[in-house]
Structure formats: structure tokens, C-alpha cells
Amino acid sequence: MIEQTKRQSNIELLRIFAALGVVILSYNDSSLGGGFAFVEDSSFNHFILVVFESLFICVINVYVLISGYFNRDSVKRDVLKPIKSITMYLVFELAAYLIKELPKGEPFSFKTLFGYFAPSYWFIFIYFALYLVSPFISLLWSHMKLPAKKALLGVFITLFSVYPFIWDVISHLNLYSFWNEPCANGIVQGISPISLFGADKGYTLINFILMYLIGCYIRDKVENGLKEKPANMLVLIGSNLVLIVCWTFADRMLTGYPLHATVCWNFENPLIILESVALFMFFNSLKMKPNKVINYLAAGVLPTYLIHINVLEYLQIERFVQSGTLVMVLHMLGCMFGLFLVSFLIYTLYDFITRPVFNKISKKWKRYRYIVAGRLNPNR
């Protein structure tokens, strides 16, 4: 999904790190893995889950930032790429349905079948929407001078991160209401520039475009000599993590809501965006020689996202989050690495079977397959 002419192993390692983080987020999710639903409230295990969640909550933003960084100079997109990924998504979910439901011997149900295809895979569809419009963003970016780029990024951060997040906080704390009535579902309607119902926690194309632009801007700065020491980025990541964790517990004290209900983990939160930038800059500052193993394993990133949700129910998360802290952490890490490796192996088999088919399609389908926005400005 990333238009890279030369794969950088440090960034491929970051993509693997992000995929592992997605597993942790699902492990913790009350409606998926159930970590937050089953852990004892206010226990040390609960605190550990909050720390892991706060560290990895930025990984979706990281994915998109990477795309902006590497696609900044590309105004051409191959429609076959999202088709291949969506095909993999359909095949994997159909296989999960057949493996898990047929042995039950129950009557066929469209509702059960369609339940395997939604709604947990929202990222795929919003990302592919970005993929198709991003060449026009890159074209616009290439024709802008530095002051205009800064202005555009400033407007986006203000309108689609800072401002909506302030209203999310106000709504979350019930500090504002219309006609002296409580805010509907905790949302101040009609105030956000993103939608009638607010920023939707950053699960939006708007937030993806913002992260894409940040990736483009970082690429500009790096090419103009920006260098960050890994140690400095680690300090920034650590400091930011402490702020997020403290905010989460302060949120609990002020509202009485469960810790995992905090607005601090909204994707459009400036702290979460800063965390994703610092994480990217840390990995980007690492000096690594091309590593074939890392580059090869990075192919398991999307399969991990697609496969792990269907496996969570078999991991006995309820039991392990109520065990000792060391046991729980080892279980989390085992699930994280184990699911990634299993997903990679499944993808390897899938790719072996489907690659000849897509190679034939690629050779025959050459017209109307590409989206080309225009020509980049040679004097950028």
C-alpha cells in the first residue's frame, strides 16, 4: 500500500511494530479481546493495560503518516493494489466464517456471515479512500511554497485536531449542553467542523488526510537537513506517554467513567498525533542496513490486521488478565508475536496461491487502472 521505490528496513520495522500494536489494542478492547472488560478495576494489571494502550494507540496514525512520507512525490496510484488487499480481506473473512461456523451445524444466516466482514475493519476502507485521493494531495503539496505548506498544516491541525478535540473534552466532561439539557450521548452536536456528531474519535478520512500531510511535511524537513537523535525521540515518546497515562487516570477521577472510556485516546488528540510523529522520527533516525528478514516479515502487517480479530476469542484473555502481572504481560507478548507469525505464514501460503492470478491480471489490465493526478512541480 506504500509506494516505496526502496524499502527502508527501519521503517519496515516500524510497520511491524505498529501491527503488533494493533494486536494489543484489540487484546485490550472490551468488545474484541475483552482485556478492559475482564481485568480487575484499579488493579496493577489494569494499570499495565492502560500503559500498553497509551503506547500503541497511535499506531493507526503512524501507518498513515508513513504513507504520506513515502508517497509525497507520487501522483500515480495503481487501483489494482487496493483490489488485491480487499480480495485478501474477503478471502480471509470467508475462510474464518467457514472454519468457525460450519462445525456448529447451525442453519445458514446472512446476518452471521456478514458479521465477519464488519465493522472491525473500518481502517481498510478509510485508508483506501485516502489512497485514491492522495495523489491529488501530493500534487497540491508539490506546487506549494514552504509558507503555504505551514499554513495548510496549521489550519488542518487547528480545525481537525485541536478544535474538535477541545469540544470532545467539553462534551465528555458534560461542561456544555444545549437548552440546559445534557449533551446527546455525550456529544455536542453541530459544533465540530468534521461532522454533526463531532470528530468520531478520529476514525475519519479527515484525520487520515491530516496525518498524510504531516508525513509530507516531515519528508520536506528531513530532506532539508532535519536530524533527530534516537535518544531525544525516546525522551519525547516517554514524556508523552506519561502525560497520556496521567490524563487517563485524571479523566477517571473527574468523570467516574471507566479508564478505557477516556477521550485522551481519541486519534485526533494532539498528544496522540505527537506520539505518532515522535515514534516515526525515532525509527526514521535509526541507522540500519537493508535487512531482508525484516523487509520480508513486513508483508505480514496487513494479514495480521485481518486475521487476529477472528482468533482473539480463543486466547483466554479473560483468564490471563486476572492472573499475576508477569503472567499477563507474557501472555500479551506471546499473543502479539504469535499472531503476527501465524498471520505471516498464512499470508505466505495465500500469496503463493494468488500471485500467479494477480500477475496475469496485472499484465492484461493496463488501461484505466491508474489514477494520475498530474505532474509534480520540478522546482519544489
N, C-alpha and C positions, 0 to 999 in steps of 0.2 A: 504493500500500500504506500510505500515511501519511494519516491523517485530518486534513488541514490545511484550515481554512476560508480562510486567507490564506497564500499561498505566500511565504516569505521567500527572497529571491534569494541571500542569504549562505548559507543552509542548503542551497538547491538547488545552489549552487556546491560545497559540501562533499560532497553526494551525487555530483556529477560527479567530484570529486577521489577519492572512495572507489572509484568504478567504474574510474577509471584505475589506481588502486592494485591492484585485483583482477587487472587485466591483467598488471601487473608481478609479482604473486605467482605467477601461472600461468606467466609467462615464465621465472621462476627455478626453478619446481618441477621436480624431477628426472624425475618421471613424466609431466609435461604438456609444458611448453615445453623443459625439459631444461637450463636455464641452469646450475644447480649440477652437473649430471651431466657437462657438456662443458667447463666452464671449467677452466683450469689451476689446480690446487690451490696455495693460498698466493700466488697472483699478485695484482697490484694490481686486475685485473679481478674476481678473487674477492672482494676487499675491497669493491669498489663494489657487487657484487651483495648482499653482506651488509648494507651500509648501506641500499640500497633496500628490501630485505626487512624490515629493522628499522623503517624509517619507515612502510611500508604494512601491516605485519602486523596493525595494529589496526583496519583499515577495516571488517571484518565486525562488530566490536563497535560501531563508530561507527554503522553502519546501524541497529542495534537500539536504541542509545541515542537516536537521532533519533526513532524510533518512540515510545519511552517519553515523550520530551519533549513531542511534539505530541499524543499520544493520552491523556495523563494525564486530561483532562476528558471523555473519550468512553467511554461504556459501551455503545455500539452498534456492531456490526460487520456489514458487508454481505458475505454469503457469495459474492455474485457476483464480488467483487473477486479473491479467490484463484482462483476458477474461470477468470476471464479470463486471469490470469497463467499458470496451469497449462496452459490451452489454447495460449497463445503458446509455452510451453516444448515442448509436444508437437508443434506445427506446425513450429517451428524445427528440432527434432531430426529429425523425419521428413524435412524438406527436406534437411538435411545428409546423412542416410543416402542419399537418392535421388541427390543430386548427386555424392557421393563414391564410392558403391558400385556403382551401376548401370553406369557406364562400364567397370568392371572385367570385366563379363561373367561373374562367378562365380555358382555356384548359390546360391539363397536360403538364408540361415541365420538362424534366430531368435536365435542367440547373437550374431551380428554386429549384427542390428537392435537388440536390447535393450542392446547395449554402448553405443549412442548416448544412451541415456536414463539411464544410471547409471555410476558412483556420484559423478561430479564435481559434481552439482547438489544436494548434501545441504542447502545453505543454504535453498533454496526450501521444502523440506518442514518443516524445523525452524522456519523463520520463519512459515510459515502455521499451524503448531501454536500458536506464540506469538500470532499474530493472532487466533485463535479463543478463546484463554483470556484474552487481555489485558484485555477489558472487565471481567472479574471482578477482575483485579488492580487496575485503575483504580478500581473501586467500593470495594474494600477500602481502597485508599490514601486515597480521599476522606473516609472515615469515621475516619481515624486522626489523632491529635494529633501534633505535631512530635516529642515524646519517643519515641512509639511508632514513628514513621517511622524515626527514627535507630536505634532498637533493631533494627527489622526489617532495615534495610540493613546494620547492623553484623553481625548474625547471618549474613546471606547472604554478606557479604564474607569473614567468618571461615570459615564452613563450606564455601563453594563456590568460594573463590578462594585464600585464604591457606593453609588447612589442606591441601586436596588438592594444591596446588602444592608445598608442602613435601615431601609424600610422593612427588610426581613427581621432585623433585630427588634425594631419598634413593634412590629406585629407579634413577634414571638414573646415579647415581654408584656404584651397587652397594654402598651402605653398610649395607644391611639385607637379610637373607634368612631364610626360614623353615627351621628344622631344618638350618641350616648349608648349605643348598642355594641356588644362585643364583636370583634372582627370575625367574619365568617371563616371558620376553620383556621383561625389564626393568621389569615391573610388580609392585608389591606388592599382591597380591590380598587383598580383604576389608577393607582399611583405609580406603578412600575412602568418604565419605558420598554419593557420586554414583552409583557403580556398583561391581560386583565387581572390575572391571578398571581402576579408577581414574577419573580425570577426563576421559579420552579427549581430552586436549589442549584441552578447552573446546569441542569440537564437539557441544555438548549443549543441550537445551532449558533446563536449569538455568542455564547461563551466559547464555543469551538472556534469561531472566527477571531475572537479576541486572542485566544491562545496561539492561533496560527500567525497573527500579526506580531505577537511578542516573539515568536520563533524567527520571523523575518528580521525583526529589529536586532535580535541577538546576533544573527548571522552578519548583519551590517557591522555591528560593533566589533565582532571577532575579526573580521576582515580588515578593520581599521586599526587593529593592534590591541584590542582588549584582551588582557590575560588575567586570569584569576588563579590564585594558588589553591590547590585542593584543600589545604588546611583551613584557609579562610572560609571556603564554602561549607566545610564541615561545621565550623563555628556558627555560621549563619543558619544552617539546617538545624543544628542543635538548639540554638536560641529560639528559632521559630517554633520548633516542636514543643519546647517548654511553654511558650505563650499559648499555643493551641490547646495543650493539655490543661493548663491553668484556666483558660477561658471555659473549657468544657465543664470543669468542676464548679466554677463560679456560676455558670449558667444553671447548673443543678441547684445551687444554693438559692439563687434568685427566683427561680420558677417552680422548683419542685418536680420538674419533668424528669423522665429517665435520662441518664447520661447520653445515651445514643440518640436522643431526640434533639440534641443541640443544633443550632443554626451555624455554629462555628465550622462544621464540616461541609457546609454548602460549597459547591465548586466555585462559585463566583466570589467567595470571601477573599479579600485581598491577601490575607495571610496564607491561604491555600495556594493562591496564584504565586505568591512569593516563594513558597516552599517548592513548587514545581520548577520555578526558574533556578533556584539555588541547587536543586537536585540535578537538573540538566547541566548547569555550569560546572558542578563538581565532576560529573562523569566526562564532560567535554574537556576538562582540564587534565584528565589523566593521560599520560603518555603511554600508549600501548601499541605494540607492533600488531599487524594483522594476525588475527588468531582464527584459524579455520574452524576450530571446535566451537568457539563462541558464535561465529557467523553462521555455522550450520545449525546449532541449537536454537538460534533466534527464530528459525522457521516455526518453532512450536509456540510462538506468542499467541497468535490468533486461535489455533486449536485449543490452547489452554483455556482461553476465554469461553469458547464454545462448549467444551466438554465438561469442565469442572462442576458446573451447576447441577448436572444430572447425576453426579457422584456424591454430592455433599451428604445426602440422606443416609449413606452407608458408612460414614466416618465416625459415628458415635460421638458427635461433638457434645451432645448434652452430658454424656458421662465424663468426658475429659475436662470440660470447663469447670466441673465440680470436683475435680481431683486436685492433687497438690500442684503448686505453681510450676515447678520444674517439669512435672509430667505433662501439664497442659501446654507449656511452651514447646517441649519436644514433639508433642502431637501436632501442634500448629506447624512447626517447621517441617515435620515429616509429611504432613498433608500438602504443604506448599511445594516442596521439591518433588514429592512423589507424583502429584497430579501433573506437574509440568512434564516430568519424564514420560509418564504414561501417555499424555496428550501428544508429546513429540513422536513417540513410537507409533501411535495410531495415525498421526498425520503422515509419517513416512510411508506407511502402507497405503494410505489414501492417495498420496502423491504418486506412488509407483503405479497405481491403477489408472488414475485420471490424467496424468501428464501426457500420454500419447494422444488422448482425445482432445485436450486443450491445445496441444501443439498443432494438430490438424485444423482445428477451428481458427487458430491464430494465423496459419498460412493462408487459409481460404478467405477469411474475413478481414479484408484490409481497407475496404471503403466504409465510410460512415461509422468508423469505430473510434475515431479520435475526436476529442474536443480540443480545439486550438483557439486560444483567446486572441492571439495577435503576435506582434513582435516586441521583444524586450527592448528597452531603451539602452543602446550601446554605451551611452555616456552617463550611466547611473552613478 
